């Protein structure tokens, strides 16, 4: 099948596009520049030169595909408005060309808010922090759009390869020579390796479901403090790890600090049951030296 991916050179989008291509699908990726176009072409992904700010630059390409994956987030613009506009463009494209189409929207487990030790699944009432308070409404727009198979994927905090969220710790240890962590370190992030995440997107696109939400997280339960100390050790950092209260961190980080302080336990068994998804990586701490080496190689 033909697959269109926004954010195809981004952390999540590139790995998702590669997963679909490895499975034999024809993949088209939205990309901003000729240089990045060549990077996609080397991975057998057809570059679509354009941007989310210019829907006309990619809407026709999207309309010719049967699976549309929105995996981009442009933090340099009005992120919320641009995200909504992109979703509307993809839903409009879903009415053209081959039908019915599957539209996959990338949300995230942060919409669950604080869960503590209580495990929550896709049926739990949402309590999103301010930074992502708009996401549930967009999720519903995708899930209830008529005439399409709308899916919402909620990844955990992604790690592996280029680095993701955990790259902040490696960067602090290696580049800034200081390691600051929001909160007291006793909280837990719901985690997922980028390869396992990409496999989840592939299965969601292939299985033919519509109107469903899937959490995608692994089974690791290491605290943020344990993961940070493991990252510091792998990076050869012997300095102090500073734990900063969320309220204080918010003075410089804004609403992002609240998200980093979340304590979550998120159930992904629905994806296991319906999609046959099986995360193969046991957690960030298990192979932290490998993840540090990969992050460092990507800094080039």
N, C-alpha and C positions, 0 to 999 in steps of 0.2 A: 504494500500500500504506500501511498505518498503521505509524507508527514511534514508539517511546517512547524518550525520552532522559533519563537522569539528569544532574544538573549542567547543566540547560538554560539557566541564566543565567551559567554559568561561562565561562572563557576558551575552552576547547576545546568544551564542550557547546553553547554558544550558537551558535558558528559552524557546528558540525556540524548542529544542528537547522535552521538557516537554509539550509544546503546541501540537505538533504532537502526542505525546503519549496519552494525555488526549482525543484527538479526535479519538482514537482507532487505530492509525497506528503503525506499528512495526518499532521501531527506533533503529538505530545503531550509536553510537557516538565515534569519534576518541578521544583517551585519552592516556596520556603519562605514567601513573604509575598505579600500582596495587591498591594503596590507592584511587586514583580518579576513578578507575574502579568500586570499591565498591560503591562509591557515585552515579554513574550512575545506577548500578544494583538496588540500593534501589528505584530509580525512574522508574523502569521497562524499562530502556534503555539498550540495549545490548552494552557493551563496546568493542571497537576495539582497542587493545593495539598497539600503534605505534606513529609515529610523521610525521609531514609534511616534515621534512628533509629526511624521508625514504619513498618515495611513494609506494614502494613495500609492506610496512607494512599495507596499507589500500586500495590499488587499487582494489584488488579482492572483498573485502567487498562492496566497492562502486559500482562495476560493477553489483552486484546482487540486487541493489535497483533501484527504478524508479524515486525517487526524490533525488537529491544531493544538499546539502546546504553548501556553503562555508561561515562560520561565524567566522573564526579564524583570528587572527593577532598576529604573533610572534614578539614582539618588541625586543627580545634579539638577534635576528639574522638579516640578511640582509632582512628586511621586504619586500621590493619591489620584489627582486629576488625570495624569497620564496613564496610570494603571486602568482606571475606569474607561478611559477613551479607547485603550487598546482592546479591552474586553468587548466593548461595543462593536469595534471594527471586526473582531474575530467572529462574534455572533452574527453580524451582518454577512460576513463572508460564508458563514455556514449555510446560508440559504441559497448559495450559488454553486455551480459546478456539481461535482459528485455528491450524492446524498444517500443516506443520512450521514452527517459528520459527527465526529467525537471532538468536543472541545474540553481540554484539560487545563484547569486553572491552578496555579501554584499559590497556596495560602501558607499556613505554617502552624505549628503546635502552640505558638504564643497566644492564639485566640482562646485557648483554654484557660489562660490566666494561672494564678497560683493553684496547684492541686495538692501540694505537700505529698505525704505518703499515699494518699488516696489515688488509686488508678482511675483514669477517666478514658472513655472511648468516644466514638463519634456521636453518640446520642446524648452526651452530657451537655447541660446548659453552658453557654459560653460566657466568659468573663474577661474579655481582652483588655490588656493595658492600653493606655491612650495612643501609643505609637501605631498600633494596628487595630484600633477601634472601628475603622471603616471596613475592614476585610469581611466580616460576616455578611454584610449587605451585598458585597460583590459575589461572595460565594453563592448566595441565594439567587442572584441574577443568572449565574451560569447554570445552576442546578434546575431552575424552573423555566429556562428558555424553551419555548415550544419548537418542536421539529428538529431538535438536536439531542445528542447524547452528552449531557453536561456532567463533567466529573471535577471534583475538588480534591487535590492532594495536599496534605498537611505534613511537610517534612519536619523532622526534628532538627536540632542544631547540627549542621553538616560538617563533617571532617574528612580528611584524607586528600591525597594528591596536592592540589594547589594550596590547600590550607583551610579555607572557610573560616568559621568562627574561631577555631583553635589556632589559626594563624596569628591572631592577635597576641597570644601568649608567646609564640615563637618570635614574633617581631619585637615584642617588648624585651625579651631576654637577649636577643642578638643585636638589634639595631639601637634600641633606646637605652639598653643597659639598666632597665628598671621594669619591674613587673607589678602592675597594679590590678587588683581584682575587685569588681563591684560586689559588695555584700561580705558576709563573714566566711564564705567558702563552704558552708554546711548545706547549701542548697544543691539541687540536682538539675541538670539539663537533660531533656529527652534528646538522645543523640542518634545519628545515622551516618554511615559511611557513604560517600558520594557514589560509589559503584553500586551499592545496594539500593540507594535512592533511584539511580538511573534505571535499574532493573524494575523498580516499582512503576515508573512511568511507562516503560515498555509493556509490561503486563497489563496495565490499565488501558493502554491504547489498543492492545490486541484482543482483550477479552470481550469487548462489545457491551459493557455495562453503561448505563446512563442514570443520572440522578443520584449518584452515590458520592460519599465522602470517604476518603481513606487516610488514616494516620499512617505515617511511615517512620518508625523508630526502631532501634535495636533494643536488646534486652539488658544493656549495661546499666549499672546503677552507681557508678563512682560519683562522689560529690565533686563539685566544682573545685574545691580546695585540693582534693586528691589529684584531679586531672591537671590542675595548674602546676602542682609540685612535680608531677611526672614530666610535664612539658619543660619545666625549668631544668630538670636533671638531664633530659635528652639533649637540651641545648647547651649544656655545660655552664649554666648560670648558677653562681654561688651567692648571689646577693639576696637581699631581703625581698620577700613577697609581701606587698602592702595590701591589706584588705580594707576597702573604702566603703563606708555606709552609702546605700543607694541615694539617700537625700543629698549627701555631699557630692557624690559623683554626678548627680543630675545638674549641678551648677555649671559643669563644663560639657557634659554629654547629652543633656536634655532628656527627652522621654526614653531614649535608648537605655539609659541606666536602669529603669524600672524593668525592662525586658531581661536584662542580664541578671537581675536579682530574682527572677522567677524560680520557684521550686516546683518541679513537675515530674509526674509519673504518668506516662501516656501509653495506652494500650493500642497495639497495631495488629491484634489478632484477626481483625476483620479482613485486612489485606492478605494475611496468611490463608485464611479460610476461603475467601472468594477469588483471589487472584493467584493463589499458589505462591505468594511471595515468601522467600526465606532469606533473611539477611545473613550474609556469610561472615561478616566481621563482628568480633565479640566486644568491641568497644575501643575507645581512644587509648586507654591506658595499656591495653594488651600489646600493642605494637607501636608505641609512641616514638621509638627511635626511627622506625621506618617512616612514620608520618613527618617527623622533623627533617629527615634526609630529603624527602620528596618536596616539602615546603622550601627548603633551602635551595634545591636545584631549580625551583621555579622563580627564584628571585633575580636570576641572571642579568 
